[in-house]
Amino acid sequence: MSHTDVLKAAGLTEAELKGGSMAVNSPIDGAEVAKVRETAAAEMPKIIARSQEAFRAWRQVPAPRRGELVRLLGEELRSAKAELGAVVTLEAGKITSEGLGEVQEMIDICDFAVGLSRQIYGLTIASERPGHRMMETWHPLGPCAIITAFNFPVAVYAWNAALALVCGDPVIWKPSEKTPLTALATQKIMDRALKRFGDAPEGLCQLVIGGPAIGEALVNSKDVPIVSATGSTRMGGIVGPKVSARWGRPILELGGNNAMIVAPSADLDMAVRAIVFSAVGTAGQRCTSLRRLIAHNSVKDELVAKLTKAYATLPVGDPRAQGTLVGPLIDVAAKDRMQAMLGQAASEGGAVHGGKVVTAGVPGGAYVAPAIVEMPSQTDTVRTETFAPILYVLGYDTLEEAIAIQNDVPQGLSSCIFTLNMREAESFLSAAGSDCGIANVNIGPSGAEIGGAFGGEKETGGGRESGSDAWRGYMRRQTNTINYSDALPLAQGVKFDI
């Protein structure tokens, strides 16, 4: 299918794809595929006010009824999975199975949120005062801004929107300037779910498209109590303080510099499979991509030899073609940065395997061969997250040394160890082990399931989205005490008789 056919199949009209000021280029071939209209900054106060008005109605809808909307959204996504997945491939450059997998992730979080809509539980708490009962309840907080990045253009939106909606919060979505078409296509799917739902308030789910001015309006507005922002640490360093300064709630999902420790007892063949997917999947453009391999010195050379052989066979090319495993980087700037970082690593003593720019057999765009770089130590270059398929390899002698190397980076998102030694596995998962929000054993750092809370520590931002109790980030907690006696005892034995 041509780019035009893909967009038409997703329901995007010629009027939506032309006449705007924001150019959209496909990383597949670098071609301009659309010029979409941007939301006027002057319109943002009205959009936010509409969301506030929707909140006043939506918060009074019973949570299971709110869950019905998300159930319908999941149904619509199932029907449109192939078409939306193709737009993800076109606009983000993901191979076909990853584009479809991202839509499946949207479906999965809808399923999770539907169940959650009947499980927004609070506690009943023992009171120290006779004739009193304590409990906590959870209430909707207000409009939730969702600012997403190009690498997961629709899944992260769904993580937030599905939870926010069942929690009683309207959503305002600002997608990356690099991927507005997936957002337009997703909004059409949402609109179909809203129509089937029947009585949702106007302005419950809004989409805004534009650059920094649109994001700033959401970040700075006191009428947007929740801002969930996914992107670079630099971006989070701006957004987080601004939202906190106005007493809002930031949910930040920022950079990752994820490591795998390979112990002497590891199943090396299984480790190789995990390393290759984690390091080169999505062309290394996942926040959970494997960027550092910390291998025991007794197995390091054998492991690098196996990886170098595996990397040499990886099909790089058009992500739509059957058999392709490595698609393009998002743009030429990403390619140039990768080449610059490989040059820096070499100047620091790194031995570079692969990493060349690929021009033969590709339709254009920014294609590169994944790189393995054996480093003498963990330099500043290694500590810097580069959104590209670069895997730095370091050696270690003791587990304590390996964990120290892993934790010695500014980011703290995902981590893993390959070992058949129970003591090593449990040590890695202990308080003295990995300092990341995600820690795995005998599985790579990439490809998290929606059932667990997703997020990390340090410069990753501390936010949590998706599963477990991440829903609490979209609600406010209220502690209630009910006195059903005919007395008024004070807590802590205080006497205040009048």
Order of alpha helices (4+ residues) and beta strands (2+ residues): alpha-alpha-beta-beta-alpha-alpha-alpha-alpha-beta-beta-beta-alpha-beta-alpha-beta-alpha-beta-alpha-beta-beta-alpha-beta-alpha-alpha-beta-beta-beta-beta-alpha-beta-alpha-beta-beta-alpha-beta-beta-beta-beta-beta
